[in-house]
Amino acid sequence: MKFVIIGYFLLANIIAFALMGIDKRKAKKHAWRIPERTLFVSAIIGGSIGAMYGMHVFRHKTQHKSFIIGMPCIFGIQLLLVALWLLL
């Protein structure tokens, strides 16, 4: 069971990271973009670390306050939930 949970979060973070890179590439080409809602959902379902790392690596969404504040808040809430889960 532990490996399934670890695998899920690993996959969620890889996907969130990739979505940031894909959206940045599309932005440079003035092509169809990935909706911001999708980027946030990828973080909420467990990919917050990958999303924040993608923001840093690709220098993407770093001027958007909703991402600068939102992604760390999502990560903080997730940490809190994991801590509560481990304590109960």
PDB file of N, CA, C and O in Angstrom:
ATOM      1  N   MET A   1       0.826  -1.199   0.000  1.00  0.00           N
ATOM      2  CA  MET A   1       0.000   0.000   0.000  1.00  0.00           C
ATOM      3  C   MET A   1       0.871   1.264   0.000  1.00  0.00           C
ATOM      4  O   MET A   1       0.566   2.248  -0.673  1.00  0.00           O
ATOM      5  N   LYS A   2       1.961   1.207   0.772  1.00  0.00           N
ATOM      6  CA  LYS A   2       2.851   2.359   0.861  1.00  0.00           C
ATOM      7  C   LYS A   2       3.423   2.712  -0.513  1.00  0.00           C
ATOM      8  O   LYS A   2       3.544   3.889  -0.853  1.00  0.00           O
ATOM      9  N   PHE A   3       3.774   1.692  -1.300  1.00  0.00           N
ATOM     10  CA  PHE A   3       4.365   1.922  -2.622  1.00  0.00           C
ATOM     11  C   PHE A   3       3.341   2.519  -3.591  1.00  0.00           C
ATOM     12  O   PHE A   3       3.696   3.295  -4.478  1.00  0.00           O
ATOM     13  N   VAL A   4       2.090   2.158  -3.417  1.00  0.00           N
ATOM     14  CA  VAL A   4       1.029   2.712  -4.263  1.00  0.00           C
ATOM     15  C   VAL A   4       0.877   4.206  -3.993  1.00  0.00           C
ATOM     16  O   VAL A   4       0.752   5.002  -4.924  1.00  0.00           O
ATOM     17  N   ILE A   5       0.887   4.579  -2.724  1.00  0.00           N
ATOM     18  CA  ILE A   5       0.758   5.996  -2.354  1.00  0.00           C
ATOM     19  C   ILE A   5       1.963   6.785  -2.850  1.00  0.00           C
ATOM     20  O   ILE A   5       1.808   7.866  -3.419  1.00  0.00           O
ATOM     21  N   ILE A   6       3.144   6.259  -2.641  1.00  0.00           N
ATOM     22  CA  ILE A   6       4.361   6.931  -3.112  1.00  0.00           C
ATOM     23  C   ILE A   6       4.340   7.057  -4.635  1.00  0.00           C
ATOM     24  O   ILE A   6       4.675   8.108  -5.182  1.00  0.00           O
ATOM     25  N   GLY A   7       3.951   5.994  -5.306  1.00  0.00           N
ATOM     26  CA  GLY A   7       3.861   6.020  -6.769  1.00  0.00           C
ATOM     27  C   GLY A   7       2.862   7.040  -7.266  1.00  0.00           C
ATOM     28  O   GLY A   7       3.112   7.730  -8.254  1.00  0.00           O
ATOM     29  N   TYR A   8       1.716   7.142  -6.577  1.00  0.00           N
ATOM     30  CA  TYR A   8       0.703   8.123  -6.960  1.00  0.00           C
ATOM     31  C   TYR A   8       1.266   9.541  -6.880  1.00  0.00           C
ATOM     32  O   TYR A   8       1.154  10.315  -7.830  1.00  0.00           O
ATOM     33  N   PHE A   9       1.873   9.874  -5.737  1.00  0.00           N
ATOM     34  CA  PHE A   9       2.398  11.228  -5.575  1.00  0.00           C
ATOM     35  C   PHE A   9       3.563  11.512  -6.520  1.00  0.00           C
ATOM     36  O   PHE A   9       3.717  12.634  -7.002  1.00  0.00           O
ATOM     37  N   LEU A  10       4.367  10.513  -6.780  1.00  0.00           N
ATOM     38  CA  LEU A  10       5.460  10.683  -7.741  1.00  0.00           C
ATOM     39  C   LEU A  10       4.894  10.996  -9.126  1.00  0.00           C
ATOM     40  O   LEU A  10       5.360  11.916  -9.799  1.00  0.00           O
ATOM     41  N   LEU A  11       3.899  10.234  -9.544  1.00  0.00           N
ATOM     42  CA  LEU A  11       3.272  10.453 -10.848  1.00  0.00           C
ATOM     43  C   LEU A  11       2.573  11.809 -10.914  1.00  0.00           C
ATOM     44  O   LEU A  11       2.671  12.509 -11.922  1.00  0.00           O
ATOM     45  N   ALA A  12       1.866  12.183  -9.842  1.00  0.00           N
ATOM     46  CA  ALA A  12       1.169  13.476  -9.804  1.00  0.00           C
ATOM     47  C   ALA A  12       2.161  14.633  -9.946  1.00  0.00           C
ATOM     48  O   ALA A  12       1.877  15.615 -10.632  1.00  0.00           O
ATOM     49  N   ASN A  13       3.309  14.519  -9.307  1.00  0.00           N
ATOM     50  CA  ASN A  13       4.318  15.581  -9.382  1.00  0.00           C
ATOM     51  C   ASN A  13       4.994  15.631 -10.740  1.00  0.00           C
ATOM     52  O   ASN A  13       5.297  16.714 -11.241  1.00  0.00           O
ATOM     53  N   ILE A  14       5.233  14.483 -11.337  1.00  0.00           N
ATOM     54  CA  ILE A  14       5.814  14.455 -12.687  1.00  0.00           C
ATOM     55  C   ILE A  14       4.852  15.101 -13.681  1.00  0.00           C
ATOM     56  O   ILE A  14       5.268  15.872 -14.546  1.00  0.00           O
ATOM     57  N   ILE A  15       3.580  14.785 -13.555  1.00  0.00           N
ATOM     58  CA  ILE A  15       2.572  15.361 -14.453  1.00  0.00           C
ATOM     59  C   ILE A  15       2.473  16.869 -14.256  1.00  0.00           C
ATOM     60  O   ILE A  15       2.439  17.613 -15.236  1.00  0.00           O
ATOM     61  N   ALA A  16       2.427  17.332 -13.013  1.00  0.00           N
ATOM     62  CA  ALA A  16       2.337  18.768 -12.742  1.00  0.00           C
ATOM     63  C   ALA A  16       3.559  19.502 -13.294  1.00  0.00           C
ATOM     64  O   ALA A  16       3.430  20.576 -13.883  1.00  0.00           O
ATOM     65  N   PHE A  17       4.734  18.924 -13.104  1.00  0.00           N
ATOM     66  CA  PHE A  17       5.967  19.513 -13.633  1.00  0.00           C
ATOM     67  C   PHE A  17       5.906  19.594 -15.156  1.00  0.00           C
ATOM     68  O   PHE A  17       6.236  20.623 -15.745  1.00  0.00           O
ATOM     69  N   ALA A  18       5.484  18.504 -15.782  1.00  0.00           N
ATOM     70  CA  ALA A  18       5.399  18.462 -17.247  1.00  0.00           C
ATOM     71  C   ALA A  18       4.377  19.467 -17.768  1.00  0.00           C
ATOM     72  O   ALA A  18       4.609  20.111 -18.791  1.00  0.00           O
ATOM     73  N   LEU A  19       3.262  19.604 -17.084  1.00  0.00           N
ATOM     74  CA  LEU A  19       2.243  20.568 -17.525  1.00  0.00           C
ATOM     75  C   LEU A  19       2.791  21.994 -17.521  1.00  0.00           C
ATOM     76  O   LEU A  19       2.480  22.781 -18.416  1.00  0.00           O
ATOM     77  N   MET A  20       3.597  22.328 -16.527  1.00  0.00           N
ATOM     78  CA  MET A  20       4.211  23.663 -16.483  1.00  0.00           C
ATOM     79  C   MET A  20       5.144  23.856 -17.680  1.00  0.00           C
ATOM     80  O   MET A  20       5.140  24.912 -18.313  1.00  0.00           O
ATOM     81  N   GLY A  21       5.932  22.842 -17.982  1.00  0.00           N
ATOM     82  CA  GLY A  21       6.853  22.932 -19.122  1.00  0.00           C
ATOM     83  C   GLY A  21       6.121  23.024 -20.444  1.00  0.00           C
ATOM     84  O   GLY A  21       6.489  23.816 -21.311  1.00  0.00           O
ATOM     85  N   ILE A  22       5.089  22.219 -20.599  1.00  0.00           N
ATOM     86  CA  ILE A  22       4.305  22.238 -21.838  1.00  0.00           C
ATOM     87  C   ILE A  22       3.628  23.588 -22.013  1.00  0.00           C
ATOM     88  O   ILE A  22       3.632  24.151 -23.108  1.00  0.00           O
ATOM     89  N   ASP A  23       3.044  24.111 -20.931  1.00  0.00           N
ATOM     90  CA  ASP A  23       2.355  25.401 -21.029  1.00  0.00           C
ATOM     91  C   ASP A  23       3.334  26.525 -21.349  1.00  0.00           C
ATOM     92  O   ASP A  23       3.002  27.437 -22.106  1.00  0.00           O
ATOM     93  N   LYS A  24       4.531  26.469 -20.784  1.00  0.00           N
ATOM     94  CA  LYS A  24       5.543  27.489 -21.080  1.00  0.00           C
ATOM     95  C   LYS A  24       5.934  27.437 -22.558  1.00  0.00           C
ATOM     96  O   LYS A  24       6.044  28.472 -23.215  1.00  0.00           O
ATOM     97  N   ARG A  25       6.143  26.216 -23.075  1.00  0.00           N
ATOM     98  CA  ARG A  25       6.498  26.079 -24.488  1.00  0.00           C
ATOM     99  C   ARG A  25       5.382  26.612 -25.380  1.00  0.00           C
ATOM    100  O   ARG A  25       5.643  27.288 -26.375  1.00  0.00           O
ATOM    101  N   LYS A  26       4.141  26.306 -25.021  1.00  0.00           N
ATOM    102  CA  LYS A  26       3.009  26.790 -25.813  1.00  0.00           C
ATOM    103  C   LYS A  26       2.891  28.311 -25.725  1.00  0.00           C
ATOM    104  O   LYS A  26       2.509  28.958 -26.699  1.00  0.00           O
ATOM    105  N   ALA A  27       3.209  28.875 -24.584  1.00  0.00           N
ATOM    106  CA  ALA A  27       3.156  30.325 -24.422  1.00  0.00           C
ATOM    107  C   ALA A  27       4.166  31.008 -25.339  1.00  0.00           C
ATOM    108  O   ALA A  27       3.868  32.037 -25.945  1.00  0.00           O
ATOM    109  N   LYS A  28       5.357  30.432 -25.436  1.00  0.00           N
ATOM    110  CA  LYS A  28       6.381  31.010 -26.310  1.00  0.00           C
ATOM    111  C   LYS A  28       5.971  30.952 -27.779  1.00  0.00           C
ATOM    112  O   LYS A  28       6.330  31.831 -28.563  1.00  0.00           O
ATOM    113  N   LYS A  29       5.216  29.910 -28.152  1.00  0.00           N
ATOM    114  CA  LYS A  29       4.792  29.738 -29.544  1.00  0.00           C
ATOM    115  C   LYS A  29       3.443  30.388 -29.833  1.00  0.00           C
ATOM    116  O   LYS A  29       2.923  30.285 -30.944  1.00  0.00           O
ATOM    117  N   HIS A  30       2.879  31.059 -28.828  1.00  0.00           N
ATOM    118  CA  HIS A  30       1.557  31.687 -28.962  1.00  0.00           C
ATOM    119  C   HIS A  30       0.513  30.675 -29.408  1.00  0.00           C
ATOM    120  O   HIS A  30      -0.357  30.976 -30.225  1.00  0.00           O
ATOM    121  N   ALA A  31       0.614  29.478 -28.862  1.00  0.00           N
ATOM    122  CA  ALA A  31      -0.302  28.388 -29.210  1.00  0.00           C
ATOM    123  C   ALA A  31      -1.370  28.256 -28.120  1.00  0.00           C
ATOM    124  O   ALA A  31      -1.363  28.992 -27.132  1.00  0.00           O
ATOM    125  N   TRP A  32      -2.284  27.307 -28.320  1.00  0.00           N
ATOM    126  CA  TRP A  32      -3.318  27.010 -27.350  1.00  0.00           C
ATOM    127  C   TRP A  32      -2.657  26.670 -26.022  1.00  0.00           C
ATOM    128  O   TRP A  32      -1.680  25.922 -25.988  1.00  0.00           O
ATOM    129  N   ARG A  33      -3.183  27.212 -24.932  1.00  0.00           N
ATOM    130  CA  ARG A  33      -2.560  27.061 -23.616  1.00  0.00           C
ATOM    131  C   ARG A  33      -3.318  26.100 -22.729  1.00  0.00           C
ATOM    132  O   ARG A  33      -4.499  25.832 -22.947  1.00  0.00           O
ATOM    133  N   ILE A  34      -2.644  25.595 -21.749  1.00  0.00           N
ATOM    134  CA  ILE A  34      -3.270  24.777 -20.715  1.00  0.00           C
ATOM    135  C   ILE A  34      -3.951  25.742 -19.742  1.00  0.00           C
ATOM    136  O   ILE A  34      -3.316  26.676 -19.253  1.00  0.00           O
ATOM    137  N   PRO A  35      -5.235  25.524 -19.460  1.00  0.00           N
ATOM    138  CA  PRO A  35      -5.930  26.445 -18.542  1.00  0.00           C
ATOM    139  C   PRO A  35      -5.266  26.481 -17.158  1.00  0.00           C
ATOM    140  O   PRO A  35      -4.775  25.468 -16.661  1.00  0.00           O
ATOM    141  N   GLU A  36      -5.265  27.675 -16.552  1.00  0.00           N
ATOM    142  CA  GLU A  36      -4.678  27.815 -15.222  1.00  0.00           C
ATOM    143  C   GLU A  36      -5.370  26.896 -14.222  1.00  0.00           C
ATOM    144  O   GLU A  36      -4.741  26.385 -13.295  1.00  0.00           O
ATOM    145  N   ARG A  37      -6.648  26.696 -14.415  1.00  0.00           N
ATOM    146  CA  ARG A  37      -7.397  25.805 -13.529  1.00  0.00           C
ATOM    147  C   ARG A  37      -6.795  24.397 -13.554  1.00  0.00           C
ATOM    148  O   ARG A  37      -6.685  23.749 -12.514  1.00  0.00           O
ATOM    149  N   THR A  38      -6.414  23.936 -14.718  1.00  0.00           N
ATOM    150  CA  THR A  38      -5.799  22.611 -14.845  1.00  0.00           C
ATOM    151  C   THR A  38      -4.467  22.561 -14.111  1.00  0.00           C
ATOM    152  O   THR A  38      -4.143  21.559 -13.473  1.00  0.00           O
ATOM    153  N   LEU A  39      -3.699  23.638 -14.199  1.00  0.00           N
ATOM    154  CA  LEU A  39      -2.413  23.684 -13.498  1.00  0.00           C
ATOM    155  C   LEU A  39      -2.629  23.628 -11.983  1.00  0.00           C
ATOM    156  O   LEU A  39      -1.889  22.948 -11.272  1.00  0.00           O
ATOM    157  N   PHE A  40      -3.646  24.346 -11.494  1.00  0.00           N
ATOM    158  CA  PHE A  40      -3.939  24.311 -10.059  1.00  0.00           C
ATOM    159  C   PHE A  40      -4.477  22.944  -9.631  1.00  0.00           C
ATOM    160  O   PHE A  40      -4.116  22.443  -8.566  1.00  0.00           O
ATOM    161  N   VAL A  41      -5.328  22.346 -10.447  1.00  0.00           N
ATOM    162  CA  VAL A  41      -5.864  21.020 -10.110  1.00  0.00           C
ATOM    163  C   VAL A  41      -4.735  19.998 -10.038  1.00  0.00           C
ATOM    164  O   VAL A  41      -4.738  19.131  -9.164  1.00  0.00           O
ATOM    165  N   SER A  42      -3.776  20.095 -10.943  1.00  0.00           N
ATOM    166  CA  SER A  42      -2.648  19.156 -10.901  1.00  0.00           C
ATOM    167  C   SER A  42      -1.871  19.297  -9.591  1.00  0.00           C
ATOM    168  O   SER A  42      -1.327  18.317  -9.082  1.00  0.00           O
ATOM    169  N   ALA A  43      -1.818  20.510  -9.050  1.00  0.00           N
ATOM    170  CA  ALA A  43      -1.153  20.722  -7.762  1.00  0.00           C
ATOM    171  C   ALA A  43      -2.024  20.210  -6.614  1.00  0.00           C
ATOM    172  O   ALA A  43      -1.520  19.592  -5.676  1.00  0.00           O
ATOM    173  N   ILE A  44      -3.314  20.464  -6.690  1.00  0.00           N
ATOM    174  CA  ILE A  44      -4.222  20.079  -5.608  1.00  0.00           C
ATOM    175  C   ILE A  44      -4.304  18.562  -5.450  1.00  0.00           C
ATOM    176  O   ILE A  44      -4.418  18.065  -4.330  1.00  0.00           O
ATOM    177  N   ILE A  45      -4.247  17.832  -6.537  1.00  0.00           N
ATOM    178  CA  ILE A  45      -4.366  16.373  -6.440  1.00  0.00           C
ATOM    179  C   ILE A  45      -3.061  15.705  -6.015  1.00  0.00           C
ATOM    180  O   ILE A  45      -2.960  14.479  -6.029  1.00  0.00           O
ATOM    181  N   GLY A  46      -2.082  16.487  -5.647  1.00  0.00           N
ATOM    182  CA  GLY A  46      -0.851  15.913  -5.104  1.00  0.00           C
ATOM    183  C   GLY A  46       0.420  16.331  -5.805  1.00  0.00           C
ATOM    184  O   GLY A  46       1.501  15.876  -5.432  1.00  0.00           O
ATOM    185  N   GLY A  47       0.326  17.184  -6.812  1.00  0.00           N
ATOM    186  CA  GLY A  47       1.505  17.567  -7.571  1.00  0.00           C
ATOM    187  C   GLY A  47       2.040  18.947  -7.248  1.00  0.00           C
ATOM    188  O   GLY A  47       2.644  19.589  -8.108  1.00  0.00           O
ATOM    189  N   SER A  48       1.833  19.416  -6.033  1.00  0.00           N
ATOM    190  CA  SER A  48       2.243  20.786  -5.700  1.00  0.00           C
ATOM    191  C   SER A  48       3.756  20.981  -5.768  1.00  0.00           C
ATOM    192  O   SER A  48       4.220  22.036  -6.202  1.00  0.00           O
ATOM    193  N   ILE A  49       4.517  20.002  -5.355  1.00  0.00           N
ATOM    194  CA  ILE A  49       5.986  20.126  -5.418  1.00  0.00           C
ATOM    195  C   ILE A  49       6.438  20.188  -6.870  1.00  0.00           C
ATOM    196  O   ILE A  49       7.275  21.018  -7.225  1.00  0.00           O
ATOM    197  N   GLY A  50       5.893  19.319  -7.708  1.00  0.00           N
ATOM    198  CA  GLY A  50       6.230  19.325  -9.129  1.00  0.00           C
ATOM    199  C   GLY A  50       5.827  20.623  -9.805  1.00  0.00           C
ATOM    200  O   GLY A  50       6.553  21.133 -10.659  1.00  0.00           O
ATOM    201  N   ALA A  51       4.669  21.163  -9.428  1.00  0.00           N
ATOM    202  CA  ALA A  51       4.207  22.422 -10.011  1.00  0.00           C
ATOM    203  C   ALA A  51       5.129  23.571  -9.617  1.00  0.00           C
ATOM    204  O   ALA A  51       5.495  24.395 -10.454  1.00  0.00           O
ATOM    205  N   MET A  52       5.504  23.624  -8.332  1.00  0.00           N
ATOM    206  CA  MET A  52       6.399  24.700  -7.886  1.00  0.00           C
ATOM    207  C   MET A  52       7.782  24.554  -8.511  1.00  0.00           C
ATOM    208  O   MET A  52       8.401  25.546  -8.894  1.00  0.00           O
ATOM    209  N   TYR A  53       8.258  23.335  -8.612  1.00  0.00           N
ATOM    210  CA  TYR A  53       9.557  23.101  -9.239  1.00  0.00           C
ATOM    211  C   TYR A  53       9.502  23.483 -10.719  1.00  0.00           C
ATOM    212  O   TYR A  53      10.450  24.062 -11.249  1.00  0.00           O
ATOM    213  N   GLY A  54       8.391  23.157 -11.383  1.00  0.00           N
ATOM    214  CA  GLY A  54       8.203  23.536 -12.787  1.00  0.00           C
ATOM    215  C   GLY A  54       8.166  25.047 -12.967  1.00  0.00           C
ATOM    216  O   GLY A  54       8.712  25.578 -13.933  1.00  0.00           O
ATOM    217  N   MET A  55       7.518  25.737 -12.027  1.00  0.00           N
ATOM    218  CA  MET A  55       7.505  27.200 -12.093  1.00  0.00           C
ATOM    219  C   MET A  55       8.931  27.740 -12.054  1.00  0.00           C
ATOM    220  O   MET A  55       9.276  28.665 -12.790  1.00  0.00           O
ATOM    221  N   HIS A  56       9.742  27.161 -11.200  1.00  0.00           N
ATOM    222  CA  HIS A  56      11.126  27.619 -11.034  1.00  0.00           C
ATOM    223  C   HIS A  56      11.991  27.256 -12.251  1.00  0.00           C
ATOM    224  O   HIS A  56      12.689  28.111 -12.795  1.00  0.00           O
ATOM    225  N   VAL A  57      11.942  26.012 -12.666  1.00  0.00           N
ATOM    226  CA  VAL A  57      12.797  25.533 -13.757  1.00  0.00           C
ATOM    227  C   VAL A  57      12.457  26.225 -15.077  1.00  0.00           C
ATOM    228  O   VAL A  57      13.347  26.662 -15.806  1.00  0.00           O
ATOM    229  N   PHE A  58      11.157  26.319 -15.377  1.00  0.00           N
ATOM    230  CA  PHE A  58      10.736  26.891 -16.657  1.00  0.00           C
ATOM    231  C   PHE A  58      10.486  28.394 -16.584  1.00  0.00           C
ATOM    232  O   PHE A  58      10.150  29.023 -17.587  1.00  0.00           O
ATOM    233  N   ARG A  59      10.651  28.962 -15.394  1.00  0.00           N
ATOM    234  CA  ARG A  59      10.364  30.389 -15.175  1.00  0.00           C
ATOM    235  C   ARG A  59       8.981  30.728 -15.731  1.00  0.00           C
ATOM    236  O   ARG A  59       8.800  31.636 -16.542  1.00  0.00           O
ATOM    237  N   HIS A  60       8.027  29.951 -15.249  1.00  0.00           N
ATOM    238  CA  HIS A  60       6.665  30.060 -15.766  1.00  0.00           C
ATOM    239  C   HIS A  60       5.699  30.410 -14.641  1.00  0.00           C
ATOM    240  O   HIS A  60       5.742  29.811 -13.566  1.00  0.00           O
ATOM    241  N   LYS A  61       4.841  31.369 -14.892  1.00  0.00           N
ATOM    242  CA  LYS A  61       3.825  31.831 -13.945  1.00  0.00           C
ATOM    243  C   LYS A  61       4.447  32.460 -12.703  1.00  0.00           C
ATOM    244  O   LYS A  61       3.801  32.530 -11.657  1.00  0.00           O
ATOM    245  N   THR A  62       5.675  32.910 -12.803  1.00  0.00           N
ATOM    246  CA  THR A  62       6.355  33.482 -11.645  1.00  0.00           C
ATOM    247  C   THR A  62       5.978  34.941 -11.390  1.00  0.00           C
ATOM    248  O   THR A  62       6.374  35.513 -10.375  1.00  0.00           O
ATOM    249  N   GLN A  63       5.228  35.537 -12.290  1.00  0.00           N
ATOM    250  CA  GLN A  63       4.769  36.909 -12.102  1.00  0.00           C
ATOM    251  C   GLN A  63       3.284  36.957 -11.738  1.00  0.00           C
ATOM    252  O   GLN A  63       2.721  38.036 -11.552  1.00  0.00           O
ATOM    253  N   HIS A  64       2.655  35.790 -11.636  1.00  0.00           N
ATOM    254  CA  HIS A  64       1.229  35.709 -11.318  1.00  0.00           C
ATOM    255  C   HIS A  64       1.070  35.489  -9.818  1.00  0.00           C
ATOM    256  O   HIS A  64       1.480  34.456  -9.288  1.00  0.00           O
ATOM    257  N   LYS A  65       0.466  36.476  -9.130  1.00  0.00           N
ATOM    258  CA  LYS A  65       0.326  36.368  -7.681  1.00  0.00           C
ATOM    259  C   LYS A  65      -0.468  35.142  -7.267  1.00  0.00           C
ATOM    260  O   LYS A  65      -0.208  34.551  -6.219  1.00  0.00           O
ATOM    261  N   SER A  66      -1.439  34.760  -8.094  1.00  0.00           N
ATOM    262  CA  SER A  66      -2.238  33.584  -7.741  1.00  0.00           C
ATOM    263  C   SER A  66      -1.366  32.329  -7.688  1.00  0.00           C
ATOM    264  O   SER A  66      -1.639  31.422  -6.902  1.00  0.00           O
ATOM    265  N   PHE A  67      -0.339  32.269  -8.502  1.00  0.00           N
ATOM    266  CA  PHE A  67       0.565  31.116  -8.489  1.00  0.00           C
ATOM    267  C   PHE A  67       1.648  31.278  -7.426  1.00  0.00           C
ATOM    268  O   PHE A  67       2.005  30.311  -6.753  1.00  0.00           O
ATOM    269  N   ILE A  68       2.171  32.487  -7.273  1.00  0.00           N
ATOM    270  CA  ILE A  68       3.222  32.736  -6.279  1.00  0.00           C
ATOM    271  C   ILE A  68       2.708  32.441  -4.873  1.00  0.00           C
ATOM    272  O   ILE A  68       3.436  31.894  -4.045  1.00  0.00           O
ATOM    273  N   ILE A  69       1.462  32.800  -4.607  1.00  0.00           N
ATOM    274  CA  ILE A  69       0.865  32.576  -3.292  1.00  0.00           C
ATOM    275  C   ILE A  69       0.148  31.225  -3.237  1.00  0.00           C
ATOM    276  O   ILE A  69       0.251  30.499  -2.249  1.00  0.00           O
ATOM    277  N   GLY A  70      -0.570  30.900  -4.299  1.00  0.00           N
ATOM    278  CA  GLY A  70      -1.420  29.718  -4.301  1.00  0.00           C
ATOM    279  C   GLY A  70      -0.680  28.400  -4.210  1.00  0.00           C
ATOM    280  O   GLY A  70      -1.069  27.528  -3.434  1.00  0.00           O
ATOM    281  N   MET A  71       0.364  28.241  -4.977  1.00  0.00           N
ATOM    282  CA  MET A  71       1.083  26.955  -4.980  1.00  0.00           C
ATOM    283  C   MET A  71       1.702  26.636  -3.615  1.00  0.00           C
ATOM    284  O   MET A  71       1.537  25.515  -3.133  1.00  0.00           O
ATOM    285  N   PRO A  72       2.408  27.577  -2.971  1.00  0.00           N
ATOM    286  CA  PRO A  72       2.917  27.262  -1.629  1.00  0.00           C
ATOM    287  C   PRO A  72       1.793  27.016  -0.605  1.00  0.00           C
ATOM    288  O   PRO A  72       1.955  26.206   0.308  1.00  0.00           O
ATOM    289  N   CYS A  73       0.673  27.703  -0.756  1.00  0.00           N
ATOM    290  CA  CYS A  73      -0.458  27.471   0.152  1.00  0.00           C
ATOM    291  C   CYS A  73      -1.018  26.066  -0.025  1.00  0.00           C
ATOM    292  O   CYS A  73      -1.332  25.388   0.953  1.00  0.00           O
ATOM    293  N   ILE A  74      -1.142  25.633  -1.272  1.00  0.00           N
ATOM    294  CA  ILE A  74      -1.615  24.273  -1.542  1.00  0.00           C
ATOM    295  C   ILE A  74      -0.653  23.265  -0.922  1.00  0.00           C
ATOM    296  O   ILE A  74      -1.076  22.299  -0.288  1.00  0.00           O
ATOM    297  N   PHE A  75       0.631  23.497  -1.107  1.00  0.00           N
ATOM    298  CA  PHE A  75       1.641  22.600  -0.541  1.00  0.00           C
ATOM    299  C   PHE A  75       1.547  22.578   0.986  1.00  0.00           C
ATOM    300  O   PHE A  75       1.615  21.512   1.599  1.00  0.00           O
ATOM    301  N   GLY A  76       1.394  23.743   1.592  1.00  0.00           N
ATOM    302  CA  GLY A  76       1.277  23.827   3.051  1.00  0.00           C
ATOM    303  C   GLY A  76       0.063  23.068   3.575  1.00  0.00           C
ATOM    304  O   GLY A  76       0.154  22.359   4.578  1.00  0.00           O
ATOM    305  N   ILE A  77      -1.054  23.215   2.909  1.00  0.00           N
ATOM    306  CA  ILE A  77      -2.269  22.494   3.306  1.00  0.00           C
ATOM    307  C   ILE A  77      -2.058  20.991   3.162  1.00  0.00           C
ATOM    308  O   ILE A  77      -2.487  20.213   4.014  1.00  0.00           O
ATOM    309  N   GLN A  78      -1.395  20.586   2.082  1.00  0.00           N
ATOM    310  CA  GLN A  78      -1.127  19.167   1.889  1.00  0.00           C
ATOM    311  C   GLN A  78      -0.206  18.631   2.983  1.00  0.00           C
ATOM    312  O   GLN A  78      -0.416  17.524   3.481  1.00  0.00           O
ATOM    313  N   LEU A  79       0.799  19.395   3.357  1.00  0.00           N
ATOM    314  CA  LEU A  79       1.685  18.974   4.449  1.00  0.00           C
ATOM    315  C   LEU A  79       0.913  18.820   5.749  1.00  0.00           C
ATOM    316  O   LEU A  79       1.111  17.862   6.495  1.00  0.00           O
ATOM    317  N   LEU A  80       0.038  19.769   6.008  1.00  0.00           N
ATOM    318  CA  LEU A  80      -0.776  19.719   7.210  1.00  0.00           C
ATOM    319  C   LEU A  80      -1.672  18.483   7.212  1.00  0.00           C
ATOM    320  O   LEU A  80      -1.794  17.807   8.234  1.00  0.00           O
ATOM    321  N   LEU A  81      -2.297  18.184   6.079  1.00  0.00           N
ATOM    322  CA  LEU A  81      -3.164  17.014   5.978  1.00  0.00           C
ATOM    323  C   LEU A  81      -2.384  15.717   6.171  1.00  0.00           C
ATOM    324  O   LEU A  81      -2.867  14.795   6.827  1.00  0.00           O
ATOM    325  N   VAL A  82      -1.197  15.644   5.610  1.00  0.00           N
ATOM    326  CA  VAL A  82      -0.361  14.445   5.781  1.00  0.00           C
ATOM    327  C   VAL A  82       0.039  14.306   7.245  1.00  0.00           C
ATOM    328  O   VAL A  82       0.005  13.203   7.791  1.00  0.00           O
ATOM    329  N   ALA A  83       0.418  15.407   7.886  1.00  0.00           N
ATOM    330  CA  ALA A  83       0.795  15.371   9.303  1.00  0.00           C
ATOM    331  C   ALA A  83      -0.381  14.896  10.157  1.00  0.00           C
ATOM    332  O   ALA A  83      -0.208  14.058  11.042  1.00  0.00           O
ATOM    333  N   LEU A  84      -1.570  15.427   9.893  1.00  0.00           N
ATOM    334  CA  LEU A  84      -2.753  15.001  10.643  1.00  0.00           C
ATOM    335  C   LEU A  84      -3.050  13.520  10.409  1.00  0.00           C
ATOM    336  O   LEU A  84      -3.401  12.798  11.342  1.00  0.00           O
ATOM    337  N   TRP A  85      -2.909  13.079   9.182  1.00  0.00           N
ATOM    338  CA  TRP A  85      -3.166  11.679   8.821  1.00  0.00           C
ATOM    339  C   TRP A  85      -2.182  10.757   9.552  1.00  0.00           C
ATOM    340  O   TRP A  85      -2.561   9.690  10.037  1.00  0.00           O
ATOM    341  N   LEU A  86      -0.929  11.177   9.623  1.00  0.00           N
ATOM    342  CA  LEU A  86       0.073  10.357  10.285  1.00  0.00           C
ATOM    343  C   LEU A  86      -0.134  10.319  11.816  1.00  0.00           C
ATOM    344  O   LEU A  86       0.200   9.331  12.470  1.00  0.00           O
ATOM    345  N   LEU A  87      -0.680  11.394  12.362  1.00  0.00           N
ATOM    346  CA  LEU A  87      -0.898  11.456  13.811  1.00  0.00           C
ATOM    347  C   LEU A  87      -2.154  10.709  14.237  1.00  0.00           C
ATOM    348  O   LEU A  87      -2.250  10.282  15.388  1.00  0.00           O
ATOM    349  N   LEU A  88      -3.094  10.546  13.360  1.00  0.00           N
ATOM    350  CA  LEU A  88      -4.359   9.891  13.743  1.00  0.00           C
ATOM    351  C   LEU A  88      -4.348   8.407  13.540  1.00  0.00           C
ATOM    352  O   LEU A  88      -5.342   7.738  13.821  1.00  0.00           O
TER     353      LEU A  88
END
